[in-house]
Amino acid sequence: MRFLKLTVVFVSLLFANHSIAQNAILDFTVPPQTYAGPGTYNPNYWANGGCPTYHQFGPNPLPVNGYNVRTSGGMHILPTFTNTSTTYHVSIYAFGNTNTGVRQNSAISVEYSFQANKSYLVEIEGVNDHSWDGNGTAGKRYNGVFWVKLDDNVNLPTTSDSPCEVAYTPVEKSVGRYSKLIADPDFSILGRNHQVKFSLKEPKSALKITFDASPYVPGIKIDNIFRLAKIKITEIPYEEDGPEYLASYTNVGKPRPWYEGYYIEQVVVLPTRPPAAERLILSIPSNMWKPNGMQGYSVYVSEIVPNVIIRDLNGISLYGDMISGIRGDKPELLPMPGEYQGNNYTYNVIDRDMLITVNNNSNTPPTSPVGFGITYY
């Protein structure tokens, strides 16, 4: 006999219960010429990076707090002045223009010996200083995303003939054991501390961070600047973070499958089916239905119930008109796919989520909330 259980959504602080010690801190807020080590001052420091521009990193390794750093995309060290002191940061850029096809981003590679059977917390500290919709749409702002990757190769690929110019560093657009996505939903100009965890099965040689304008909503322009202050790498006891790696879309709308080039591949390893099925009851308001670019309107279940994971669908019903019974009035359960009030409803289970689609002769969304009951594992 199978039992039903209700899903409770909650939020927890990552790594809040760990007692951890810092392993590496790359501090970009001190005078750049001292990066070779404490008490040092090398006036020729920047010339060794491969880019003649003053205060610019490049394809050749430069030491920062004892760790070699390489960049692509024209990443500069710039000062931040206050009334009492001067600090520095690395200005990194994410730019995307879907009308012209121009895309630019920034990437940094840190040489680091990541050990197998260890977990690592990677922190990216800085300020999200500038984000906007280049189309000038009132009230629209978009952040770039951070692709954070552990790699065997310390060098960075680039589409530019000159690694010292603003260019585009290709990203894998995948989420798995060694590739993570950070999507920031907050547009305020405040300090950030983004964190991701890696749990290694084999050793890796480099940490690569790419600040990118994709994924983004098709048809918009993005111009985003992040002032990078510090990168921290902390070794913690091994914690398995699989078997499922699901992409997060907290700063952009979740992509529809027909937006080619916008969708993120993700790794899913099916666990053993849990002993209990879960029952989800949801109501989709009329304003949640979005044109799907073909015919009709669609909405993901995760847009109504965040963090839902549908591994295996057991059944779905559409709630119709209220009917009277011995135990009182209750909605009629209509099969899916099916028709209700002149609207045709279909569904697809896609990457542990469900996409519900509606279409009709007038090509309009439902005018009132529509209820669904979903049983799943």
N, C-alpha and C positions, 0 to 999 in steps of 0.2 A: 504494500500500500504506500502510495506517495503522499506526502504532506505538502501543504502550501505554507509559505512564510512571507511576511511583509518585509519589503526592503526599507531600511532606514538609511538615509543619506546623512553623512557627517563629515566634518573637516577636521583634520589633525595637523599638528605642527611636525614637519619632517625633522627627524633627528633630535627632537626635543629632549629625549630621555637618555642621550648618549653623553658620556664623559669623554671628551676627545681632546687631543693635543694637536697643535698646528705642525705640519710637516714642511710646508713651503708657502712663503708669501712673496709675491712679486709686486712691489710697491712702485707705482708710477707717479707718486705725488711729491717725490723729493727731487732736488736738482739733477737733471738727466746725466750730467757728466760724472756723477758719483755712482752710477749703476754698476761699475766694475767691482765695487766692494766698499765696505766701510772705511772711511778715512782716505779714500782715493779721489783724485780729480784728474780726469783725462780729457784735455781739450780736443784731442783727436778722436774721441769716442765715436762720433757719428760717421766719420769717414770710413770706418770699418764695416758699416752696414750695407754698403753697396749702392747707396743713394746719395747724390751730392747735396740734396736739399738739406738745409739746416734743421736739426731736431726731427729727422725723419728716420724711422726704422725701415728695413728693407729685407731682401732675400737672404743676406748673409747673417749669421748668428751674432747677436750682441748680448752680452751678459747683463741680466737684471737680477740683482740679489743672488748671484751665483747660478742662475738658470738661463740658458741660451734662448733668445727670442727671435723669431722671424715673422715678417708680416708681408701682406700684399694688399693692394688697394689704396696706397698713399696715406698711411697712418702716421700722423704727426703728434709729437709731444708739444702741448701748448700750455702757457701759464694761466693760472687763475689768480687774479689780484684781489686782495681785500685791503682794508685800511691798515691792517696790522701785519699781514704776512703775504707771501706768495707761495702757492702750491701749483702742482702740475697735474696734467691728465693726458690720456691719449684720446684724441677725437676720432671716433669711428662712425662710419656713415652707412646708411641703408637707403637706397634710392631705387624707385621703380616707376616706369612710365609705360603703361600698357598700350598707349596710343603710338608711341614711337618705337617701342621695343627696347629702349635703353634701360639697362639694369646695372647698378653698381653696388658693391658691398665692401666690407672690410673683414679681413681674416688675420688671426694671430696664431702662431704655433709656439708652444712652450716645450722644450725638451725636458722630459721627466721620466724616471724609471718607475713605471707602474708594475707592481708585482702580481703574479697570479695568486688566486685564492685570497685576495684582499679586496676590501671595499674602499672607495675613495669618495669623499665629499668635495665637490668643486664649487667654489663661490666666485661670483662675478660682482664686484662692487663698483658703483659709479653713480652717475646721475643721468636719467633720461631727460635730456635738456631741450629737445626740440622734436615735435612730431606734428605733421599736418597732412591734410588731403590736398594735393597739388591742384586739384580741380577747383578749389575754392568753395567747396560745398559747405554751407553754414552748419556748424555743429558736428562736422565729420572730422575725426582724427584717427590716425592709425599708427601703431608702433611696428617697427621691424621685429624680427624674431632672432633668437640666438640658436644656431645649430652648434651643439657642443659634442665633440667626438674624441675618442681615444684611437690612436692610429699607430701603425708600425713605421711610417715614413714621416720624418720631421719637416720635409719641404712642403710648400704650398703650391698647388696648381693655380694658374691664372690665365685669363683670356687675353691679356695685354702683352704686347711685345716688350714693354718696359714695366718691370715690377714696381717701379717707383711712382707710377701714375695711377690715378683712380681707375679701377677696373672692376671686373666681376670674377670672383673665385667660385667655381662650381660647387654646389652642395649636393649631398646625396638624396635629400628629401626623404629620409627614412628614419624610423624610430625603432631602436632595438637595444641590445645589451651594450653596445659601444657607441651609440648615436642617440642623443637626446635633443628635445626641442623645448625651448623656453619661450612662451608667449605671454607678454606682459599686458594685462588689461587696464592698467592705470596710466593715464596720460599726464599726470601732474609732474612738474619739474621738482622732483625730490630725490633723495638718495635711494638707491636700490641695493639689495643684496640677493641676487638670484642664486639658487642652489640646485644642483643636480647630483645624483649618486650613481656611481658605476660599481658593479660587482664583477670582478675579472675572473675568467676561466683560464686565460693565458696572459703573459706579460705584454705590455704596450710601451712605446717609446716616446709618444708625444701627445700633448693635449692641444686640440685645435678648436678655436672658437671663431665662428663666422657670424657677423651681424648682417642680416639679409632682409630684403624687402618682400620676400616670398616665404610662406604663402600669403597672398593678399586677395582682397575681393576683386574679381575681374572688373575692369573698366575704371579703376581709380589710379591715382598717382600717389606715391609715398615719398616723403623726404623726412628722414629721422636721423638724429644725432645722439649718440650716447657718449658721455664723458667717462671713460674707463679709468678708475683709480687704482684698483688692486685686483689681483687674481690670487685666490688661496686654494691650496690643495691639501687635504687632510686625510690621512689614512685612518680607517676605523676597522673594527673587527668585521669579518666577512658577513654580509647579509644578502641572501638571494633576493633579487628584485624582479625576477620573472614569475611565472613563465609568459605573462602577457605584457606587451609593450604597446600602449595605446597613445596615439598622438593627442596633444592638447590643442584646442583652438580657442583659448580664452580671450584673445584680443581680436579675433576676426570671426565672421560667420562660418559655421562648419561647411566645408565644400560639398557641393552636390557631385555625384559621380560623373556627370556629363561636363564638368569644368576640367577639361584635360589640361595637365600641367600644373594644376592647383592642388590636386589630391596628394596626400602624403601616404607613402607605403608604410606599413607597420607590421611588426612581427607578432604573430599569435601562435602560441603552442597550446593546443587544447589539453586542459587538465582532465582528470577523471570526472565524469559527470557527478555533480553533487547529489546527495540523497534526497534533497527537497527541491520542489519547484517553487518559483516565486510568482506572486500575483501582483500585477501592477494595474491600477485603475487611474486613468488620466483623462483630462478634459482639455481639448485644444481650442483656445479662443480664436475668433475669426481673424484677429490681427497677426497671428503667428504664421499663417499660411503665406508662403513666398512663391512668386512665379518661378517655375522650374526651367525656363529657357526653352521648353519644347511645347507641351500643351498641358495646361492645368497648373496646380499649385501643390507644394510639398512642404513637409516639416519633418525633422528628425525627432524621435522620441527623446533623445538627450537634450534637446532644446527646451523641453518641458520638464524633464526629470534629469538633472545633471548627473554625470558619472554612471549612468545606467550601463550595464554590460549584459548583452543578450547572447549567450553562447549557443543556445539551442532553443528554438521556438517550440512551445507545446501547443499553443492555440491563441487565437485573437478573435474578439467579437466586437461588433459595432453596437453601441447603445442607441436603440430607436425610441419610438414613442412609449409613453408610460401606459402600462396595462394593469388591470386590477386582478388581484388574486386573493387566496385565503389569508395570506400574511400581509396584505396591503398592496399598494401600488408599487410597481418596479418597472424599470425600462425593459422593453423587448430586446432580446439579444439577437442581432442579425449576423449572419455569417460574413466572413471576409475572404476574398473580395466580394463586394456587394454594393447595393444601391440604397440610398436613403434620401428622401426629400429632393429627388431629382439630381442628386450627386452620385457619381460612381467613385468608390473608394478601393484602392489597391495598396499593397505594401510589399517591401523588400527588406530582408535582413542583410545588412552590409557592415562588415567589420565590427561585429558585436554591438551594432546599433540597428534601429529600425527606421526606415524612411516610409512615411505614409503619404500617399498621393491622392488628390481629388481632381476630377475633371467633370465638366458638364457642357451643355450646348452653348451656354452664354459665356464660357471661359471666365468665370468669376469664382472667388473663394466662397466657402460657406458663410452665411450671414449671422450665424449663431454658434455658440460652442458645441463641439461634437465630442462625445464620450467614447472611450475604448477600454476594453478589458484585455490584458495581455498576460498569458501564463508562459513562463520561460524558465530555462536553467542557466 
